[in-house]
Amino acid sequence: MKLVVSGRPPRDHPVEVVERKGLGHPDSICDALAENLSRNLCRHYLDRFGEILHHNVDKALLCGGSAAPAFGGGHVLAPIDIHLSGRAVGVVGNCPIPLDDMAIEGSRIWLRENLHALDADRHVRLHNAVRPGSQALTELFGRGRSGAGKLLANDTSIGVGYAPISALEFLVLRLEGKLNGRMRAAHHPAWGEDIKIMGVRHGMGVVLTIACAMIDRHIGDVEDYRAETAAIADLARTLAAEHGFDDCHVEVNAADAADPTSLYLTVTGTSAEAGDDGEVGRGNRINGLITPYRPMSLEAAAGKNPVSHVGKIYNVLARDIAEAVVAKVPVVSHAECLMVSQIGKPVGAPVLTHVSVETRDGSPADRLEGVIGDIAAQQVRDVAGLVDRFVSGAIRVC
């Protein structure tokens, strides 16, 4: 592993921008369904054949439907169409793999469990377009599985990570988690899961712009609607103060106007019901955030196989290295890690691992090359252990 350690300038940006697309955003739905399908494939392959077989199901497209929301309850006029695509082993010897059931029924289960106002049977049409992989990539995957434990990268790709997350990043993550982590049936059932948060910091002042799809059957009139958005704003301000942002301005559903027909009112709690489309990879990065002032990879991690697809593995591994450096090297206050793979080479032998650090006392970063190298090498040696965490869902990729 070629390791480069360098210093990085202090993070003293006067401006910071952080976004998160919540659980029910069309892009997040696509990410979640792709990752759910990959996990289900992994579990099926392991249960039936004792190993994870080749697959990459990191393509999904959501085409929004049509709806007529109304206070007290409206109607879905045309269903949402979700197309699941990618590559997966569909037959082993004479044993067929139930790809259609896993793609369709597995997705329907996820929708039922996570979108409380959506009828997964009536409001959604699911389409499976998963096909067998190419002979070359399938052979490469098999070669790595049989090569004395040396998993081979199935792509030339980049992974990036950083640590620690900022106060604003933590606030945005925690706020969306609070809004979508409540007991939905009992606590604000009018709040849909399609929540998007944009946090903008200028100095220590923060503006939080929050979009939340409100569910019409739980709202009787405009006054009810305003009370629900006010409750979201109150929660946001409380959390902002807990994270050190006393100067916090909150806007909820900022496009609303006085006319009731302009309110963000939905039947299902997601904008996907009425024309907002979604796609894998257009939403949150592997840490659950969209952070333009931070290093980011354009890889869509959701749905990629957890055994050899470095577009998934290296993004987690780079984050783990950065976090471990900050945790284990007291003089380091911030760390960023970039990793580069080469197709056909062992996953555990990246072409480049570049760790850049900011030290608390201004000491040169190159003096830390030995200890940082040991930390990075240990994380890379443990890369096979990531597989179980991916399959169990312990690692969130969106």
N, C-alpha and C positions, 0 to 999 in steps of 0.2 A: 504493500500500500504506500503510494507516494503521499507524504504528509507535508503540508505547508502551513506554518503558523505565522501570523502577522498581526500587527496592531491595527486598531480601528479608531477613528475619531470619536470623541465623546458624543453620546446621544443627547444633544441639547437643542433639538429642533423646537422652535417656538410654536409650531403647528403640527398637529397629528390628526390623522383621519383613520377611523376604524369602522368596519361594517360587518354585520352578520345577517345572513338570511336564515330565518327560523325554520322550524320543523316542517311547516306546511307550505313553504314557498315552492313554486313549481320546480325550480332548479334543485332545491333540497330534496324534494320528493324523488326526483330522478336519481340523485346521488344515493339516497337511502335504498331505493329499490334495486339499483345495480349492486350495491354492497350486500344487501340482503340475499340476492340471488347467488353471489359468489360464496357467501358463507354457507348457504344451503347446499350448493354443489360440493363444497369442501367436505361438509359433514356426510353427505351421501356417498361420495367417493371413499372417504375413510371407513365408513361403516360397512360398505359393500366390498371394497377392494383393498383396504388397509393402507391406502396412500391417496394423496391429493393428485388428481390428474390434470392435464393441461386445460386451462380455460382462461379467457379474458372476456368478461361480460360488462365492459366499461362504456357501453353505448346505450343510451336510452333517450327517448324523445317524448315529451308530453305536449300534446296539442289540446289547447283549452277548448272547453265546451261553450255552452250558452245558458244563461239563467235569468230569471226575473225575480229578484229579491223584493220583499215587501215587509213592512212592520208586521210582526205577528206570524210571519212565515210566507215564503214565496215558493218558487218552483224551479227545478233544473229543466231546461227546455231541450238541451242536447248534451249528451254525456261527454266527459273528458276521455280522450284517447291517449293511451300510454303504450309506446312501442319499446319493447326490450330487445336488445340486439347484442351481438358479440359472437365469440367462438367458444366452443366447449366440446369435450369428448362426449359423443352421444351413444356410442356402442362399444362395449368391451367384449370381444369374442362374439358369443351369441346373446349377450346380456344387454338389452337396450336400457338407456338411462332416461328416466321420465322428465326430459327437459321441459316439455310443455307444462306439465303439472307444477314443476318447481318454479317456473317463470310466472305462470298465471296465478296459481293458487297461493304460492308463497307471497306474491305481491299483494294479493287481495287480503291475506291475513295481516300483512304490515299496515295496509291502509285502514283496516278495521281497528287495529290496536292503537293507531297514532292520530287519526283524524276523526274526532268524536262526532262531528256533525255530517260527515260524508257517508253516504250509503255506498259501500264498496261494490255492491251487486248492481245497483241501478244507476249510479252516477258516473261510473267508470267503465270503459271498454279496454281490456288488456290484450295486447297482441305480442306473440312470441316470434322473434326472428333470429334466435340463436342457432348458429350453424357450426359444423365441424371446423376446426382450425386447419391452417395450411400444413402440408406434410413437413415442410422445413422447420417451422416453429414447434410443431408437435414433437418432431424428432429431437430438436435441441432440448426441449423440456425433458424428454425421456433420457437423453444422454446425461443431463445433469443429475437426474434422480438415481442413475445407476453408476455414477462416477465417484465412488468412494466418498460420498457425502458432500462433494463439491457442487453446490447448486450453481447453475450457469445463468447469467443474466440474459433475459430474452429481449433486451432492448438497450440501445445506447441512450442514456437519459441523464437527467440532473435532479438531485434532491437538495433541498435547503431547509434549514431550521435555525431558530434563534432562541435565546433565553436571557433574562426572564421576560415574561410578558409585562407590558406596562400597566399602570393603574387604569387607564382608559380601556385597554384591551380586556382586562379582567372585568371591568364594569359592564362592558357590552356583552361579554359571555354570560355573566351572572344575571344580568337583566333579562336576556332572552330565556335563560334557564328558569328564572322565576315565573315569567309570563307563561311559559309552556310546561312548567313542571308542577303546576297546581293540581288539585283534585278537580278535574274539569266539570264533573257532573254537579258538584256542590259549590264550587267557588268560581264565580264569574263564568258561567257556561256560555255567555255571549261572546267571549273572546275566542276567536278562531286561532288555529295553529299557524296560519300564514302571517308571520310577524317578521318585519325587517327593521333593523336598527342601524342608523348611521350616527356615529359619534364623531364630533369635530371639536378638537381642543385648540384653543389659542391662549398660550400662557397657561394659567390655571382655570380659565373659564371654559365651560363645555356647553355645546349645543347637542342635544339628543333629538333626532328626528325619528319617530317611531311610527311604522305603519302596522296596523292590526286589522285584519278582516273580521268585521263583526257579524255575528250570526243572527239573522233576522227573526227567527222564531222566539228568541229570548229577549227581544226588544219591542216594546209596545209603541213607542213614539220617539220624537226627537229628544225629549227630555231624558228618556231612558238611555238613549244613545250617548248624549253628552255626559251623563253620569258615568257611563262605562269608560269613555275616553279620559275623563277626569281622574278616575281611579288608577288608570295606567300611568298617567302623568305624575300622580302623587307617589306611586311606587318607584318610578324612575328617579324622582328628586330625592327620595329617602335613600335609595341605594347609592346615588351619586355622592351624597354627603358622607356616607359610610366609607367611600373610597377617596375622600379628601377633596371632593369637588363641591364646595359650598356655592360657588357661582355656576349654577346650572340652569339653562333654559331648555324646556321640553316642549316639543310640538308632537301631538298625536294625530295621525291622519290629516296631515297638513293640507291636502288638496280639498278637504271638505269645504263646502260653502253653505250659505243659509238655506238654500233650496234642498229639501229632504231627498230629492232624486240624485243629489251629488254626493251623498254620504257613502263611506266605504262599507256598504251593507252587502252581505252575501248570504246564500242559502247554506253553503257547505263549510264556511270558514277558511276557504282558500280561493285566491284569485284565479286559480286554474279553471274554475267553473265557468268563467265568462271571457275566455280569450287570451289570458296570460299564459304563455307557453313556457316550457322548461327543457333543460338539457343537462346531461352529466358534465361536470367540469366547469360550469359557468358560475358556480357559487363559492362556498367557503373553501379555503385551503385545508390542509390536513389538521391544523390547529383550531379549526372551526371559525376562522376569521378571514376577512379580506382586508389586507393591510398594505396599501400602496407605498408607505414610507419604510417598509421592511422588505428584506429579500423574500421573493415568492417564486415558486415554480408554477408553470402553466400546466403541469401534469394533472390529469383527472385521476385521482387515486381510487375512487370508488369503483368497485367491480373488477379491478385488476387482481390477478391471482397472487396470493400472499407468499408463494414459494420462490418465484423467480422474477417477478415483474418489479424491476428496480424503480419504475415510476411511482410505485406505491411504497416499496420497502425503504428506499433511500430517503424519502421525505420524512418518514418516522425516525429512521436511524440518525439522520442529521440533527433532528430536533433533540433526540435522546443524548447525542454527543454534546450539543450545546448546553443542555440542562445539567449534564454530569460535570462538565468543566466548571460551570458556575457554582455548583454544589460542592465540588471537591477541591477547588483551587481558591482559597479565601481572597487572594489579591485580585481575582477576576470579578468584575462587576457585570459585564455583559459579554456574551459570546454569540458568534454566528458561525454556521458550518455549511459548507457546500460540498457535495459529493457527486462525482461523475463516474458512470459505468461505461462498459464497452460490451456490446452484444457478444455472447459466446464465451466471455471470460467469467471466472467465478464471482458470484455475488459478494463473497468475502474478500475480494481483491479489487477495490475500486481503483480506477485509473488515477484519480486525484481526490484527496480529502483536504480541504482548505478550511482551517479554523482561524477566524480573526477575533481578537479579544480586546476589550477595554479594561485596563487595570486601574485599580482604585488609587494607586500612588504614582501613576505615570511611568512605572518601570517598563523596560522594553519587553515586548511580547516574545521575542525569540529566546529569551532566557527560560521560558516556560515550555519550550518545545518537547523536552523529555517527558514531563509529567502529562502534558496534553496528549502526546503521542501514545503514552500508556493507556490513558482513558479512552482514546479513540479506538485503539487496537482491541481493548477489552469489549467495547460495545460491538465492534465488527465481528469478533469471535462469537458473540452471543446472538448473531443475527438469526440463526435458525429458530431461536426461542420466540421470535416475533410471530411465527406462524400460528401457534396455539392462541396467542392473544388476538390475532386477527380473526381467527375462526370462531372464537368465543364471543366476539364483539367487544372485548375489553379495550381495544384501540378504536377510537372514533376517527373516522376519516373525513367527516364533513360536519 
